[in-house]
Amino acid sequence: MNAPFKTPNAEAPLWDLTDLYASRDDARVGADLDRARALVDALNALQGRLAAQTDAAALGADLDKAIGLYEQASDVLGALGAYAFLSASTARDDAAAQGFEADVREKITAIATPTVWLTLEINQIDDARLEAALTAHAGAARWRPWLRRVRAMKPHELSAELETFIAERGPIMAQWPRLFDEQLAALRAKAGNESLTLAEALNRLSDAKPARRKAAAEGLSEALAARAPTLALVLNTVAADKAMEDRWRGFKRPADSRHLGNEVDGEAVDAMAEAVAAAYPRLSHRYYALKAKAMGKTRLDHWDRNAPIETTTPRTFTWSQGREIVLDSFSDLGGDFAERAGGFFDKPWIDGRARAGKQSGAYAHPVTADRHPYVFLNWMGERRDVLTLAHELGHGVHQTLAADQGTLLADTPLTLAETASIFAEGLTFDRLLATAPKAEQRGLLAGRIEDGLNTVVRQIAFHRFETRFHDERLKGEVSQPRINQLWLEEMGASLGPAVKLNPGYEHWWAYVSHFVHSPFYVYAYAFGDLLVAALMEARRNDPSGFTPLYRQLLAGGGSRTYVEALKPFGLDPRDPAFWSVGCQRLERLVDQFEALG
């Protein structure tokens, strides 16, 4: 029998989703499904007119009307989908909640699928006619950024029949990520007399007591090993489905579709990954050797990677303390950043309380531009939880700033999606370090370096593992032992000789949800961290001039490419030297740590 679930801080809030719907039985659920169907019917009445229209002004008017209806339908369906997901993510052990999420997803797909003609028909319009229409009609011109993304997909579009088929099978394939989530939600790691959830076990790896870290790690290894065969099947199936669609669409490499969505060249991502991997010896290898020495060890066990340097129990934070630190950090930027972040606390828009059945991890869900975001995390009162709160509120503030663009234009590519979150995390750490007693500063600095390594080095190692796995999956199913081997090779290369990968660690790929939910997402964290390092340098050089430019960047949502968005700061991410700034910034922190002895 499992031990009772204990929350370390009952002060952490629960969210209230009634701004969306009162319950699964709310009559508005059915009414909004009907409203979305009516909007789609109005949109579909325009089918055939775009391709056939010869007058530029008339074509512009039709484009504006069609895309406007598409956005309105997206808003209604997006709110429904968000409610189903948000409510299910706090109840992964509730079959009714999971069933409702799946049912809503199927209904949304059935309503939205008949609109696949819109982007196909837009891409039948030649460039000259489209430009004339946008020039002739101001309303249509507003959609230029969205149309840019639509046009980018043109070489990879399929027939209307195949696009419909792919859309309709989406909810069926989504059952694999659902299985993954349910497996991890049910997971319990035995640590002595305790039975830990995944979130609790991962949190225990930061415990000051080595025996508690070891017990949690070994319990987690055992629990993941028991579920690894199922999770390997999930991973293989998701990858095989992706490979099939990529083949039909003509993508050459498994990550290419993600790069297209991010509006970034694959070569630029490869260059970033290679630059980070080349820096492993100067960053992670060197730091973990220094940490091992500081802890009186020749080598660190893998469960010591995020352990506190000091043997005394590290400082913990109440929810109220975490809130104050984060809001003070946001206020350092000036403007309305702290006010916007404060709104999430003043209103019930955060679910921070860890509890049984709640999935692990953290996220900020934008819902739709005509609603408001929600923030999700598992608060344990650790320093990393303060930074996680800042990270997710950074997303939330970004989402509120971009909302004026409307849902279609607010949607931010991953190349910029992590900017506000990582920036907020950096500001919060600076405040933690500045206000810490001298005795705690080395431990805080170690934590900041480890956060940087986890965001840059670890995520690039994830990306390299994921790339190798998908490349091998093209040749056939990848066995679980082979997945384990790939994982150990990439993690070992990134962590270096000072970290021992103990037996059982080979199964730890199995809890990384991005591999299943969002293939090739992980490089965005490293991209964002290195991009933020460059922005931090820009702020240091001109603090007063930085804030309005930064606010403008966030408020733009996805209306500009990341190259365009960074130009006002004098930054060019196409320059290989751009990536070295972040690595050098992290290397300076390691220098500082070494100097502290």
QUINORSUL-V356083 format. One record per residue. N is the residue number from 0. SS is DSSP state (helix for helix, strand for strand, loop for the rest). BURIAL is # if it has 24 or more other ideal C-beta (glycine too) atoms within 12 Angstrom, else .. Layout:
N SS BURIAL
N SS BURIAL
//
This chain:
0 loop .
1 loop .
2 loop .
3 loop .
4 loop .
5 loop .
6 loop #
7 loop #
8 loop #
9 loop .
10 loop .
11 loop #
12 loop #
13 loop #
14 loop #
15 loop .
16 helix #
17 helix .
18 helix .
19 loop #
20 loop #
21 loop .
22 loop .
23 loop #
24 loop .
25 loop .
26 helix .
27 helix .
28 helix #
29 helix .
30 helix .
31 helix #
32 helix #
33 helix .
34 helix .
35 helix #
36 helix #
37 helix .
38 helix #
39 helix #
40 helix .
41 helix .
42 helix #
43 helix #
44 loop .
45 loop #
46 loop #
47 loop .
48 helix #
49 helix #
50 helix .
51 helix .
52 loop #
53 loop .
54 loop .
55 helix .
56 helix .
57 helix .
58 helix #
59 helix #
60 helix #
61 helix #
62 helix #
63 helix #
64 helix #
65 helix #
66 helix #
67 helix #
68 helix #
69 helix #
70 helix #
71 helix #
72 helix #
73 helix #
74 helix #
75 helix #
76 helix #
77 helix #
78 helix #
79 helix #
80 helix #
81 helix #
82 helix #
83 helix #
84 helix #
85 helix #
86 helix #
87 helix #
88 helix #
89 loop #
90 loop #
91 loop #
92 loop #
93 loop .
94 helix .
95 helix .
96 helix #
97 helix #
98 helix .
99 helix #
100 helix #
101 helix #
102 helix #
103 helix #
104 helix #
105 helix #
106 helix #
107 helix #
108 helix #
109 helix .
110 helix #
111 helix #
112 helix #
113 helix #
114 helix #
115 helix #
116 helix #
117 helix #
118 helix #
119 helix #
120 helix #
121 helix #
122 loop #
123 loop #
124 loop #
125 loop .
126 helix .
127 helix .
128 helix #
129 helix #
130 helix .
131 helix .
132 helix #
133 helix #
134 helix .
135 helix .
136 loop #
137 helix .
138 helix .
139 helix #
140 helix #
141 loop .
142 loop #
143 helix #
144 helix #
145 helix #
146 helix #
147 helix #
148 helix #
149 helix #
150 helix #
151 helix #
152 loop #
153 helix #
154 helix .
155 helix #
156 loop #
157 loop #
158 loop .
159 helix .
160 helix .
161 helix .
162 helix #
163 helix .
164 helix .
165 helix #
166 helix #
167 helix .
168 helix .
169 helix #
170 helix #
171 helix .
172 helix #
173 helix #
174 helix #
175 helix #
176 helix #
177 helix #
178 helix #
179 helix #
180 helix #
181 helix #
182 helix #
183 helix #
184 helix #
185 helix #
186 loop #
187 loop #
188 strand #
189 strand #
190 strand #
191 loop .
192 loop .
193 strand .
194 strand #
195 strand #
196 loop #
197 helix #
198 helix #
199 helix #
200 helix #
201 helix #
202 helix #
203 helix #
204 loop #
205 loop #
206 loop #
207 loop #
208 loop .
209 helix .
210 helix .
211 helix #
212 helix #
213 helix #
214 helix #
215 helix #
216 helix #
217 helix #
218 helix #
219 helix #
220 helix #
221 helix #
222 helix #
223 helix #
224 helix #
225 helix .
226 helix #
227 helix #
228 helix .
229 helix #
230 helix #
231 helix #
232 helix #
233 helix #
234 helix #
235 helix #
236 helix #
237 helix #
238 helix #
239 helix #
240 helix #
241 helix #
242 helix #
243 helix .
244 helix #
245 helix #
246 helix .
247 helix .
248 helix #
249 loop .
250 loop #
251 loop .
252 loop #
253 loop #
254 loop #
255 helix #
256 helix #
257 helix #
258 helix #
259 helix #
260 helix #
261 helix #
262 loop #
263 loop #
264 loop .
265 helix #
266 helix .
267 helix #
268 helix #
269 helix #
270 helix #
271 helix #
272 helix #
273 helix .
274 helix #
275 helix #
276 helix #
277 helix .
278 helix #
279 loop #
280 helix .
281 helix #
282 helix #
283 helix #
284 helix #
285 helix #
286 helix #
287 helix #
288 helix #
289 helix #
290 helix #
291 helix #
292 helix .
293 helix #
294 loop #
295 loop .
296 loop .
297 loop .
298 loop .
299 strand #
300 strand #
301 helix #
302 helix #
303 helix #
304 loop #
305 loop #
306 loop #
307 loop #
308 loop #
309 loop #
310 loop .
311 loop .
312 loop .
313 loop #
314 loop #
315 loop .
316 loop #
317 loop .
318 helix #
319 helix .
320 helix #
321 helix #
322 helix #
323 helix #
324 helix #
325 helix #
326 helix #
327 helix #
328 helix #
329 helix #
330 helix .
331 loop #
332 loop #
333 loop .
334 loop .
335 loop .
336 helix #
337 helix #
338 helix .
339 helix #
340 helix #
341 helix #
342 helix #
343 helix #
344 helix #
345 helix .
346 loop .
347 loop .
348 loop #
349 strand #
350 strand #
351 strand #
352 strand #
353 loop #
354 loop #
355 loop #
356 loop #
357 loop #
358 loop #
359 loop #
360 loop #
361 loop #
362 strand #
363 strand #
364 strand #
365 loop #
366 loop #
367 loop #
368 loop #
369 loop #
370 loop #
371 loop #
372 loop #
373 strand #
374 strand #
375 strand #
376 strand #
377 strand #
378 strand #
379 loop #
380 loop #
381 loop #
382 helix #
383 helix #
384 helix #
385 helix #
386 helix #
387 helix #
388 helix #
389 helix #
390 helix #
391 helix #
392 helix #
393 helix #
394 helix #
395 helix #
396 helix #
397 helix #
398 helix #
399 helix #
400 helix #
401 helix #
402 helix #
403 helix .
404 helix #
405 loop #
406 helix #
407 helix #
408 helix #
409 helix #
410 loop #
411 loop #
412 loop #
413 helix #
414 helix #
415 helix #
416 helix #
417 loop #
418 helix #
419 helix #
420 helix #
421 helix #
422 helix #
423 helix #
424 helix #
425 helix #
426 helix #
427 helix #
428 helix #
429 helix #
430 helix #
431 helix #
432 helix #
433 helix .
434 helix .
435 loop #
436 loop .
437 helix .
438 helix .
439 helix #
440 helix #
441 helix #
442 helix #
443 helix #
444 helix #
445 helix #
446 helix #
447 helix #
448 helix #
449 helix #
450 helix #
451 helix #
452 helix #
453 helix #
454 helix #
455 loop #
456 helix #
457 helix #
458 helix #
459 helix #
460 helix #
461 helix #
462 helix #
463 helix #
464 helix #
465 helix #
466 helix #
467 helix #
468 helix #
469 helix #
470 helix .
471 helix #
472 helix #
473 loop .
474 loop .
475 loop .
476 loop .
477 loop #
478 loop .
479 helix #
480 helix .
481 helix #
482 helix #
483 helix #
484 helix .
485 helix #
486 helix #
487 helix #
488 helix .
489 helix #
490 helix #
491 helix #
492 helix #
493 helix #
494 helix #
495 loop #
496 loop .
497 loop #
498 strand #
499 strand #
500 loop #
501 loop #
502 loop .
503 loop #
504 helix #
505 helix #
506 helix #
507 helix #
508 helix #
509 helix #
510 helix #
511 loop #
512 loop #
513 helix #
514 helix #
515 helix #
516 helix #
517 loop #
518 loop #
519 loop #
520 loop #
521 loop #
522 helix #
523 helix #
524 helix #
525 helix #
526 helix #
527 helix #
528 helix #
529 helix #
530 helix #
531 helix #
532 helix #
533 helix #
534 helix #
535 helix #
536 helix #
537 helix #
538 helix #
539 helix .
540 helix .
541 loop .
542 helix .
543 helix .
544 helix .
545 helix #
546 helix #
547 helix .
548 helix #
549 helix #
550 helix #
551 helix .
552 helix #
553 helix #
554 helix #
555 loop #
556 loop #
557 loop #
558 loop #
559 loop #
560 loop #
561 helix #
562 helix #
563 helix #
564 helix #
565 helix #
566 helix .
567 loop .
568 loop #
569 loop .
570 loop #
571 loop .
572 loop #
573 loop .
574 loop .
575 loop .
576 helix .
577 helix #
578 helix #
579 helix #
580 helix #
581 helix #
582 helix #
583 helix #
584 helix #
585 helix #
586 helix #
587 helix .
588 helix #
589 helix #
590 helix .
591 helix .
592 helix #
593 helix .
594 helix .
595 loop .
596 loop .
//
